[in-house]
């Protein structure tokens, strides 16, 4: 590496910030430019539906690095700037003002965007999504206003975390979900039921296995405002606000238009290199060939954005590194705290074994395959077991399900 080399990071979130940190930690002597679409310095997103929404943290507390850090480490940050195109032959990215930025190595950390619904009323001004600090602040203001009722479309992580925050603010909350349980794709029906019971016990009107046909509207001041959600059976759920929380889509357009190999995300190898050896991809967009799981996975969670950049930076610098961490995510809802480690997609596992008291929501759940090997583990209000869960997964050995469930026997 030489001091006249220029590395460019496209993206303005946690993964982008951590990649800049990793390049400097590895003594990269060249110049680094970080280009982010938002007006803010890179920040972490989990607080948007957790601590920030609960009033426990302000933006400065979850901003990755202060502005002075970027100055001290010679990282040029261009906020509020969207990269419009990528020319791999010329090794440049084009900006909205018509200028271009040249690179020797490029990192894509473009994140994801909320999915929306193509139904009548979805464009009403009081229909919301959650992805940015502005989105979170808008919902916080809504919870503190005269609004009494909110309908949340989608019972995934964002939908349920916002539901918990809205109930804490004493709003009437209805959550509608097309699947038969919340979090069905992430946790399966066994543990989805735990979260269904959790929210119902806190007063959420949870409607499962239902379809939304439209968002009803009424005349407001100069516009039509959402007034509720109409289901396929013509049931109308009244509300002063609607949140659409039906998942996120990876921002892979830039990569696809540049001719990089993409599928559900940008295809990368175990080193996080794309089909172009001078370009890496990290975070939500990276669909990785995982060296431990022996499959391609794309994980839209904080831990990937936090940990992948160290490997991507090494790859950019020509060093040997592989991203082999097991997927990890967490949630906090009401009095339930949870950590999940591993990967058990629908159809992968044979059964779920629980250890502890599910009724009291103090337990560990394990997803086992047909050979009784542990694929994933989730600890609910039980702490300091994540490392052991990882060890059991990585061992790849069959376990005794009865012994696993027996709390008198150590993990």
Secondary structure, DSSP 8 states (H G I E B T S, - for coil): --TT-EEEEE--SHHHHHHHHHHHHTT--SEEEEE-SSSS--B-SGGGGTTTTTTS--HHHHBSS-HHHHHHTTEEEETT--EEEEETTTTEEEETTS-EEE-SEEEE---EEE----STTTTSTTEE---SHHHHHHHHHHHHSS--EEEEE--SHHHHHHHHHHHHTT-EEEEEESSSSTTHHHHHHHHHHHHHHHHHHTT-EEEES--EEEEEEEE-SSSEEEEEEEETTS-EEE-SEEEE-S-EEE--HHHHHTT--BSSSEEE-TT-B-SSTTEEE-GGGEEEEETTTTEEE---SHHHHHHHHHHHHHHHTT---------EEEEEETTEEEEEEE---TTT-SEEEEEEETTTTEEEEEEE-TT-BEEEEEEES--S-HHHHHHHHHH--B--HHHHH-TTS--
